[in-house]
Amino acid sequence: MLEILKNLLTELTGKPADQFEPTDYRLAAAALLVHVCTVDGNIDEAERDRLRELLQTRFGLDDPATAALIDEATLAENEAVDLYRFTSLLNRSLDEDGRRKIVEMMWEMVYADGRANEFEDNLLWRAADLLGISSHDRIALRKRVGGERSGPVDA
């Protein structure tokens, strides 16, 4: 059934279903998640697995589409000079609840390795601010995702 849907999308758009346009909010969200993974300079297996899982479940993607999204997001993130490229697209594409869910996904990436460091904490503060998510909501999301782990930031 999924294959039939992918074929239909390919026929209608002329592009494979696992290719993501630069204006696709999923690409912008994935690029932010990739940035979270790389901000501390170390991507471990837990972060890779969590990235794959988050993108698959939140966006309803199959394995090949998820892999393609991660590849395209990594390229986009490597070319970006700041977060604005991604957050401005997300602001145009999503309502406040949708943007809040992106921040929640980012916190889930932060805690994929079990702890937050000062680089990740600062990144989430900047991204949430650019997405129009209040400090109160950002902290509440951190506490919900991090649970007991959301105490002091690792130095």
PyMOL commands that place a pseudoatom at each C-alpha (Angstrom):
pseudoatom trace, name=CA, resn=MET, resi=1, chain=A, elem=C, hetatm=0, pos=[0.000, 0.000, 0.000]
pseudoatom trace, name=CA, resn=LEU, resi=2, chain=A, elem=C, hetatm=0, pos=[2.797, 2.394, 0.913]
pseudoatom trace, name=CA, resn=GLU, resi=3, chain=A, elem=C, hetatm=0, pos=[4.585, 1.545, -2.328]
pseudoatom trace, name=CA, resn=ILE, resi=4, chain=A, elem=C, hetatm=0, pos=[1.427, 2.361, -4.309]
pseudoatom trace, name=CA, resn=LEU, resi=5, chain=A, elem=C, hetatm=0, pos=[1.199, 5.757, -2.582]
pseudoatom trace, name=CA, resn=LYS, resi=6, chain=A, elem=C, hetatm=0, pos=[4.868, 6.479, -3.291]
pseudoatom trace, name=CA, resn=ASN, resi=7, chain=A, elem=C, hetatm=0, pos=[4.400, 5.555, -6.951]
pseudoatom trace, name=CA, resn=LEU, resi=8, chain=A, elem=C, hetatm=0, pos=[1.347, 7.812, -7.177]
pseudoatom trace, name=CA, resn=LEU, resi=9, chain=A, elem=C, hetatm=0, pos=[3.272, 10.730, -5.688]
pseudoatom trace, name=CA, resn=THR, resi=10, chain=A, elem=C, hetatm=0, pos=[6.103, 10.118, -8.125]
pseudoatom trace, name=CA, resn=GLU, resi=11, chain=A, elem=C, hetatm=0, pos=[3.690, 10.114, -11.054]
pseudoatom trace, name=CA, resn=LEU, resi=12, chain=A, elem=C, hetatm=0, pos=[1.913, 13.280, -9.898]
pseudoatom trace, name=CA, resn=THR, resi=13, chain=A, elem=C, hetatm=0, pos=[5.002, 15.310, -9.058]
pseudoatom trace, name=CA, resn=GLY, resi=14, chain=A, elem=C, hetatm=0, pos=[7.600, 13.754, -11.322]
pseudoatom trace, name=CA, resn=LYS, resi=15, chain=A, elem=C, hetatm=0, pos=[9.891, 13.316, -8.316]
pseudoatom trace, name=CA, resn=PRO, resi=16, chain=A, elem=C, hetatm=0, pos=[10.464, 10.277, -6.117]
pseudoatom trace, name=CA, resn=ALA, resi=17, chain=A, elem=C, hetatm=0, pos=[8.522, 10.447, -2.832]
pseudoatom trace, name=CA, resn=ASP, resi=18, chain=A, elem=C, hetatm=0, pos=[11.742, 10.235, -0.842]
pseudoatom trace, name=CA, resn=GLN, resi=19, chain=A, elem=C, hetatm=0, pos=[13.120, 13.513, -2.261]
pseudoatom trace, name=CA, resn=PHE, resi=20, chain=A, elem=C, hetatm=0, pos=[12.524, 16.586, -0.183]
pseudoatom trace, name=CA, resn=GLU, resi=21, chain=A, elem=C, hetatm=0, pos=[12.168, 20.085, -1.618]
pseudoatom trace, name=CA, resn=PRO, resi=22, chain=A, elem=C, hetatm=0, pos=[14.207, 22.892, -0.019]
pseudoatom trace, name=CA, resn=THR, resi=23, chain=A, elem=C, hetatm=0, pos=[10.874, 24.418, 1.079]
pseudoatom trace, name=CA, resn=ASP, resi=24, chain=A, elem=C, hetatm=0, pos=[9.705, 21.223, 2.824]
pseudoatom trace, name=CA, resn=TYR, resi=25, chain=A, elem=C, hetatm=0, pos=[9.341, 21.937, 6.542]
pseudoatom trace, name=CA, resn=ARG, resi=26, chain=A, elem=C, hetatm=0, pos=[10.429, 18.350, 7.271]
pseudoatom trace, name=CA, resn=LEU, resi=27, chain=A, elem=C, hetatm=0, pos=[13.823, 19.102, 5.739]
pseudoatom trace, name=CA, resn=ALA, resi=28, chain=A, elem=C, hetatm=0, pos=[14.178, 22.224, 7.895]
pseudoatom trace, name=CA, resn=ALA, resi=29, chain=A, elem=C, hetatm=0, pos=[13.172, 20.286, 11.025]
pseudoatom trace, name=CA, resn=ALA, resi=30, chain=A, elem=C, hetatm=0, pos=[15.558, 17.454, 10.208]
pseudoatom trace, name=CA, resn=ALA, resi=31, chain=A, elem=C, hetatm=0, pos=[18.401, 19.924, 9.610]
pseudoatom trace, name=CA, resn=LEU, resi=32, chain=A, elem=C, hetatm=0, pos=[17.831, 21.406, 13.074]
pseudoatom trace, name=CA, resn=LEU, resi=33, chain=A, elem=C, hetatm=0, pos=[17.900, 17.917, 14.566]
pseudoatom trace, name=CA, resn=VAL, resi=34, chain=A, elem=C, hetatm=0, pos=[21.138, 17.137, 12.716]
pseudoatom trace, name=CA, resn=HIS, resi=35, chain=A, elem=C, hetatm=0, pos=[22.562, 20.384, 14.100]
pseudoatom trace, name=CA, resn=VAL, resi=36, chain=A, elem=C, hetatm=0, pos=[21.636, 19.269, 17.620]
pseudoatom trace, name=CA, resn=CYS, resi=37, chain=A, elem=C, hetatm=0, pos=[23.510, 16.010, 17.002]
pseudoatom trace, name=CA, resn=THR, resi=38, chain=A, elem=C, hetatm=0, pos=[26.634, 17.774, 15.776]
pseudoatom trace, name=CA, resn=VAL, resi=39, chain=A, elem=C, hetatm=0, pos=[26.805, 20.830, 18.027]
pseudoatom trace, name=CA, resn=ASP, resi=40, chain=A, elem=C, hetatm=0, pos=[28.945, 19.057, 20.630]
pseudoatom trace, name=CA, resn=GLY, resi=41, chain=A, elem=C, hetatm=0, pos=[31.252, 17.624, 17.949]
pseudoatom trace, name=CA, resn=ASN, resi=42, chain=A, elem=C, hetatm=0, pos=[30.373, 14.021, 18.752]
pseudoatom trace, name=CA, resn=ILE, resi=43, chain=A, elem=C, hetatm=0, pos=[27.610, 11.951, 17.167]
pseudoatom trace, name=CA, resn=ASP, resi=44, chain=A, elem=C, hetatm=0, pos=[27.186, 8.625, 18.895]
pseudoatom trace, name=CA, resn=GLU, resi=45, chain=A, elem=C, hetatm=0, pos=[25.092, 5.626, 17.895]
pseudoatom trace, name=CA, resn=ALA, resi=46, chain=A, elem=C, hetatm=0, pos=[22.306, 6.534, 20.359]
pseudoatom trace, name=CA, resn=GLU, resi=47, chain=A, elem=C, hetatm=0, pos=[21.927, 9.929, 18.664]
pseudoatom trace, name=CA, resn=ARG, resi=48, chain=A, elem=C, hetatm=0, pos=[21.903, 8.382, 15.177]
pseudoatom trace, name=CA, resn=ASP, resi=49, chain=A, elem=C, hetatm=0, pos=[19.258, 5.872, 16.234]
pseudoatom trace, name=CA, resn=ARG, resi=50, chain=A, elem=C, hetatm=0, pos=[17.130, 8.517, 17.935]
pseudoatom trace, name=CA, resn=LEU, resi=51, chain=A, elem=C, hetatm=0, pos=[17.342, 10.808, 14.889]
pseudoatom trace, name=CA, resn=ARG, resi=52, chain=A, elem=C, hetatm=0, pos=[16.153, 7.999, 12.622]
pseudoatom trace, name=CA, resn=GLU, resi=53, chain=A, elem=C, hetatm=0, pos=[13.364, 7.037, 15.018]
pseudoatom trace, name=CA, resn=LEU, resi=54, chain=A, elem=C, hetatm=0, pos=[12.127, 10.608, 15.523]
pseudoatom trace, name=CA, resn=LEU, resi=55, chain=A, elem=C, hetatm=0, pos=[11.977, 11.386, 11.821]
pseudoatom trace, name=CA, resn=GLN, resi=56, chain=A, elem=C, hetatm=0, pos=[10.308, 8.094, 10.981]
pseudoatom trace, name=CA, resn=THR, resi=57, chain=A, elem=C, hetatm=0, pos=[7.622, 8.274, 13.635]
pseudoatom trace, name=CA, resn=ARG, resi=58, chain=A, elem=C, hetatm=0, pos=[6.898, 12.014, 13.543]
pseudoatom trace, name=CA, resn=PHE, resi=59, chain=A, elem=C, hetatm=0, pos=[6.783, 12.283, 9.757]
pseudoatom trace, name=CA, resn=GLY, resi=60, chain=A, elem=C, hetatm=0, pos=[5.483, 8.792, 8.910]
pseudoatom trace, name=CA, resn=LEU, resi=61, chain=A, elem=C, hetatm=0, pos=[8.447, 7.873, 6.722]
pseudoatom trace, name=CA, resn=ASP, resi=62, chain=A, elem=C, hetatm=0, pos=[9.750, 4.489, 5.659]
pseudoatom trace, name=CA, resn=ASP, resi=63, chain=A, elem=C, hetatm=0, pos=[13.429, 3.525, 5.950]
pseudoatom trace, name=CA, resn=PRO, resi=64, chain=A, elem=C, hetatm=0, pos=[14.559, 4.759, 2.501]
pseudoatom trace, name=CA, resn=ALA, resi=65, chain=A, elem=C, hetatm=0, pos=[12.722, 8.088, 2.870]
pseudoatom trace, name=CA, resn=THR, resi=66, chain=A, elem=C, hetatm=0, pos=[14.166, 8.555, 6.355]
pseudoatom trace, name=CA, resn=ALA, resi=67, chain=A, elem=C, hetatm=0, pos=[17.686, 7.889, 5.095]
pseudoatom trace, name=CA, resn=ALA, resi=68, chain=A, elem=C, hetatm=0, pos=[17.159, 10.322, 2.207]
pseudoatom trace, name=CA, resn=LEU, resi=69, chain=A, elem=C, hetatm=0, pos=[15.830, 12.988, 4.586]
pseudoatom trace, name=CA, resn=ILE, resi=70, chain=A, elem=C, hetatm=0, pos=[18.824, 12.588, 6.903]
pseudoatom trace, name=CA, resn=ASP, resi=71, chain=A, elem=C, hetatm=0, pos=[21.231, 12.833, 3.956]
pseudoatom trace, name=CA, resn=GLU, resi=72, chain=A, elem=C, hetatm=0, pos=[19.541, 15.947, 2.565]
pseudoatom trace, name=CA, resn=ALA, resi=73, chain=A, elem=C, hetatm=0, pos=[19.252, 17.516, 6.033]
pseudoatom trace, name=CA, resn=THR, resi=74, chain=A, elem=C, hetatm=0, pos=[22.938, 16.897, 6.702]
pseudoatom trace, name=CA, resn=LEU, resi=75, chain=A, elem=C, hetatm=0, pos=[23.864, 18.624, 3.445]
pseudoatom trace, name=CA, resn=ALA, resi=76, chain=A, elem=C, hetatm=0, pos=[21.532, 21.544, 4.181]
pseudoatom trace, name=CA, resn=GLU, resi=77, chain=A, elem=C, hetatm=0, pos=[22.877, 21.889, 7.724]
pseudoatom trace, name=CA, resn=ASN, resi=78, chain=A, elem=C, hetatm=0, pos=[26.476, 21.827, 6.487]
pseudoatom trace, name=CA, resn=GLU, resi=79, chain=A, elem=C, hetatm=0, pos=[25.706, 24.631, 4.000]
pseudoatom trace, name=CA, resn=ALA, resi=80, chain=A, elem=C, hetatm=0, pos=[23.789, 26.805, 6.475]
pseudoatom trace, name=CA, resn=VAL, resi=81, chain=A, elem=C, hetatm=0, pos=[25.448, 29.778, 8.114]
pseudoatom trace, name=CA, resn=ASP, resi=82, chain=A, elem=C, hetatm=0, pos=[22.821, 30.167, 10.823]
pseudoatom trace, name=CA, resn=LEU, resi=83, chain=A, elem=C, hetatm=0, pos=[19.565, 28.749, 12.197]
pseudoatom trace, name=CA, resn=TYR, resi=84, chain=A, elem=C, hetatm=0, pos=[17.382, 31.369, 10.526]
pseudoatom trace, name=CA, resn=ARG, resi=85, chain=A, elem=C, hetatm=0, pos=[17.270, 29.504, 7.216]
pseudoatom trace, name=CA, resn=PHE, resi=86, chain=A, elem=C, hetatm=0, pos=[15.445, 26.653, 8.936]
pseudoatom trace, name=CA, resn=THR, resi=87, chain=A, elem=C, hetatm=0, pos=[13.471, 28.479, 11.602]
pseudoatom trace, name=CA, resn=SER, resi=88, chain=A, elem=C, hetatm=0, pos=[12.021, 30.999, 9.136]
pseudoatom trace, name=CA, resn=LEU, resi=89, chain=A, elem=C, hetatm=0, pos=[10.692, 28.157, 6.964]
pseudoatom trace, name=CA, resn=LEU, resi=90, chain=A, elem=C, hetatm=0, pos=[9.230, 26.442, 10.026]
pseudoatom trace, name=CA, resn=ASN, resi=91, chain=A, elem=C, hetatm=0, pos=[7.606, 29.711, 11.125]
pseudoatom trace, name=CA, resn=ARG, resi=92, chain=A, elem=C, hetatm=0, pos=[5.941, 30.050, 7.728]
pseudoatom trace, name=CA, resn=SER, resi=93, chain=A, elem=C, hetatm=0, pos=[4.866, 26.394, 7.575]
pseudoatom trace, name=CA, resn=LEU, resi=94, chain=A, elem=C, hetatm=0, pos=[3.742, 25.528, 11.102]
pseudoatom trace, name=CA, resn=ASP, resi=95, chain=A, elem=C, hetatm=0, pos=[1.455, 26.955, 13.735]
pseudoatom trace, name=CA, resn=GLU, resi=96, chain=A, elem=C, hetatm=0, pos=[2.677, 27.489, 17.296]
pseudoatom trace, name=CA, resn=ASP, resi=97, chain=A, elem=C, hetatm=0, pos=[1.815, 23.940, 18.345]
pseudoatom trace, name=CA, resn=GLY, resi=98, chain=A, elem=C, hetatm=0, pos=[3.766, 22.556, 15.390]
pseudoatom trace, name=CA, resn=ARG, resi=99, chain=A, elem=C, hetatm=0, pos=[6.787, 24.711, 16.238]
pseudoatom trace, name=CA, resn=ARG, resi=100, chain=A, elem=C, hetatm=0, pos=[6.530, 23.611, 19.865]
pseudoatom trace, name=CA, resn=LYS, resi=101, chain=A, elem=C, hetatm=0, pos=[6.688, 19.988, 18.648]
pseudoatom trace, name=CA, resn=ILE, resi=102, chain=A, elem=C, hetatm=0, pos=[9.881, 20.795, 16.735]
pseudoatom trace, name=CA, resn=VAL, resi=103, chain=A, elem=C, hetatm=0, pos=[11.458, 22.156, 19.925]
pseudoatom trace, name=CA, resn=GLU, resi=104, chain=A, elem=C, hetatm=0, pos=[10.315, 19.017, 21.739]
pseudoatom trace, name=CA, resn=MET, resi=105, chain=A, elem=C, hetatm=0, pos=[11.986, 16.873, 19.056]
pseudoatom trace, name=CA, resn=MET, resi=106, chain=A, elem=C, hetatm=0, pos=[15.159, 18.902, 19.502]
pseudoatom trace, name=CA, resn=TRP, resi=107, chain=A, elem=C, hetatm=0, pos=[15.109, 18.236, 23.263]
pseudoatom trace, name=CA, resn=GLU, resi=108, chain=A, elem=C, hetatm=0, pos=[14.621, 14.543, 22.510]
pseudoatom trace, name=CA, resn=MET, resi=109, chain=A, elem=C, hetatm=0, pos=[17.788, 14.676, 20.415]
pseudoatom trace, name=CA, resn=VAL, resi=110, chain=A, elem=C, hetatm=0, pos=[19.654, 16.497, 23.187]
pseudoatom trace, name=CA, resn=TYR, resi=111, chain=A, elem=C, hetatm=0, pos=[18.749, 13.779, 25.683]
pseudoatom trace, name=CA, resn=ALA, resi=112, chain=A, elem=C, hetatm=0, pos=[19.422, 10.875, 23.281]
pseudoatom trace, name=CA, resn=ASP, resi=113, chain=A, elem=C, hetatm=0, pos=[22.817, 10.495, 24.954]
pseudoatom trace, name=CA, resn=GLY, resi=114, chain=A, elem=C, hetatm=0, pos=[21.365, 10.997, 28.446]
pseudoatom trace, name=CA, resn=ARG, resi=115, chain=A, elem=C, hetatm=0, pos=[22.532, 14.530, 29.194]
pseudoatom trace, name=CA, resn=ALA, resi=116, chain=A, elem=C, hetatm=0, pos=[22.563, 18.118, 27.995]
pseudoatom trace, name=CA, resn=ASN, resi=117, chain=A, elem=C, hetatm=0, pos=[25.676, 20.240, 27.653]
pseudoatom trace, name=CA, resn=GLU, resi=118, chain=A, elem=C, hetatm=0, pos=[25.996, 24.017, 27.465]
pseudoatom trace, name=CA, resn=PHE, resi=119, chain=A, elem=C, hetatm=0, pos=[26.249, 24.013, 23.644]
pseudoatom trace, name=CA, resn=GLU, resi=120, chain=A, elem=C, hetatm=0, pos=[23.008, 22.069, 23.275]
pseudoatom trace, name=CA, resn=ASP, resi=121, chain=A, elem=C, hetatm=0, pos=[21.250, 24.188, 25.885]
pseudoatom trace, name=CA, resn=ASN, resi=122, chain=A, elem=C, hetatm=0, pos=[22.304, 27.386, 24.101]
pseudoatom trace, name=CA, resn=LEU, resi=123, chain=A, elem=C, hetatm=0, pos=[21.256, 25.998, 20.720]
pseudoatom trace, name=CA, resn=LEU, resi=124, chain=A, elem=C, hetatm=0, pos=[17.785, 25.150, 22.043]
pseudoatom trace, name=CA, resn=TRP, resi=125, chain=A, elem=C, hetatm=0, pos=[17.440, 28.583, 23.610]
pseudoatom trace, name=CA, resn=ARG, resi=126, chain=A, elem=C, hetatm=0, pos=[18.305, 30.282, 20.284]
pseudoatom trace, name=CA, resn=ALA, resi=127, chain=A, elem=C, hetatm=0, pos=[16.167, 27.977, 18.130]
pseudoatom trace, name=CA, resn=ALA, resi=128, chain=A, elem=C, hetatm=0, pos=[13.137, 28.219, 20.428]
pseudoatom trace, name=CA, resn=ASP, resi=129, chain=A, elem=C, hetatm=0, pos=[13.465, 32.002, 20.451]
pseudoatom trace, name=CA, resn=LEU, resi=130, chain=A, elem=C, hetatm=0, pos=[13.622, 32.119, 16.637]
pseudoatom trace, name=CA, resn=LEU, resi=131, chain=A, elem=C, hetatm=0, pos=[10.590, 29.810, 16.487]
pseudoatom trace, name=CA, resn=GLY, resi=132, chain=A, elem=C, hetatm=0, pos=[8.604, 32.100, 18.775]
pseudoatom trace, name=CA, resn=ILE, resi=133, chain=A, elem=C, hetatm=0, pos=[8.432, 29.561, 21.595]
pseudoatom trace, name=CA, resn=SER, resi=134, chain=A, elem=C, hetatm=0, pos=[8.449, 31.187, 25.024]
pseudoatom trace, name=CA, resn=SER, resi=135, chain=A, elem=C, hetatm=0, pos=[11.115, 30.503, 27.614]
pseudoatom trace, name=CA, resn=HIS, resi=136, chain=A, elem=C, hetatm=0, pos=[8.414, 29.030, 29.821]
pseudoatom trace, name=CA, resn=ASP, resi=137, chain=A, elem=C, hetatm=0, pos=[7.393, 26.530, 27.126]
pseudoatom trace, name=CA, resn=ARG, resi=138, chain=A, elem=C, hetatm=0, pos=[11.027, 25.739, 26.232]
pseudoatom trace, name=CA, resn=ILE, resi=139, chain=A, elem=C, hetatm=0, pos=[11.836, 24.929, 29.853]
pseudoatom trace, name=CA, resn=ALA, resi=140, chain=A, elem=C, hetatm=0, pos=[8.615, 22.937, 30.330]
pseudoatom trace, name=CA, resn=LEU, resi=141, chain=A, elem=C, hetatm=0, pos=[9.442, 20.875, 27.225]
pseudoatom trace, name=CA, resn=ARG, resi=142, chain=A, elem=C, hetatm=0, pos=[12.962, 20.306, 28.521]
pseudoatom trace, name=CA, resn=LYS, resi=143, chain=A, elem=C, hetatm=0, pos=[11.632, 19.075, 31.838]
pseudoatom trace, name=CA, resn=ARG, resi=144, chain=A, elem=C, hetatm=0, pos=[9.064, 16.832, 30.181]
pseudoatom trace, name=CA, resn=VAL, resi=145, chain=A, elem=C, hetatm=0, pos=[11.572, 15.263, 27.805]
pseudoatom trace, name=CA, resn=GLY, resi=146, chain=A, elem=C, hetatm=0, pos=[14.553, 15.233, 30.149]
pseudoatom trace, name=CA, resn=GLY, resi=147, chain=A, elem=C, hetatm=0, pos=[12.690, 14.237, 33.283]
pseudoatom trace, name=CA, resn=GLU, resi=148, chain=A, elem=C, hetatm=0, pos=[15.135, 13.865, 36.103]
pseudoatom trace, name=CA, resn=ARG, resi=149, chain=A, elem=C, hetatm=0, pos=[18.028, 14.443, 33.699]
pseudoatom trace, name=CA, resn=SER, resi=150, chain=A, elem=C, hetatm=0, pos=[17.096, 18.090, 33.101]
pseudoatom trace, name=CA, resn=GLY, resi=151, chain=A, elem=C, hetatm=0, pos=[18.980, 19.446, 36.062]
pseudoatom trace, name=CA, resn=PRO, resi=152, chain=A, elem=C, hetatm=0, pos=[22.181, 21.464, 35.676]
pseudoatom trace, name=CA, resn=VAL, resi=153, chain=A, elem=C, hetatm=0, pos=[23.747, 21.579, 32.245]
pseudoatom trace, name=CA, resn=ASP, resi=154, chain=A, elem=C, hetatm=0, pos=[26.996, 19.607, 31.850]
pseudoatom trace, name=CA, resn=ALA, resi=155, chain=A, elem=C, hetatm=0, pos=[30.008, 21.832, 31.412]
for i in range(1, 155): cmd.bond("trace and resi %d" % i, "trace and resi %d" % (i + 1))
show_as sticks, trace
zoom trace
